């Protein structure tokens, strides 16, 4: 029975950590994208053509 749990634990843990990190990074990338778009808008208004 333990032979069955070892591969699952070895494979499952990295998957769970990867999913957790991807979800966190996704939120931060969304905020960064919004900030870049806002910066672009402000620069366009101030120095726009």
N, C-alpha and C positions, 0 to 999 in steps of 0.2 A: 504494500500500500504506500509506503514511504517513497518507493521508486517512482510512483505516479506523481506525487506532490512536488518532488524536487524540480523536474523540468517545468512544471506549471509555475512554480515560484520563481524560477530563474528567468522565465520568459515573461510572466505576468507583471512582475515588479517594474522592469524597464518600460513596459508598455504604459502602465499607469502613470509613471513619472513623466513620460513623454507627452501623454495626453494632457496632464495637468499643466506642464510648461507651455504647450501649444495654446491652450485656452488662455493662460495669463498673457502670453506674448500677443495673441490676437487682439485682446482688449487694448493693450498699449499701442499696437500698430494703428488701430482705429483712431485713438486720440492723437497720435503723431500725424496721421493723415489729415485730420481736421485742423490741427495747428498749422500745418504747411499750407493748406488751402486758405486759411484765414490770413496768414502772412502774405501770401500771394495777392489776396484781395486788397489788403492794406497798402502794399507796395504799389499795386496798380493804381490805386486812388491817389497816392502821394506823388508818384513818379511816372504815372501812366502816360501812354502815348495817345 
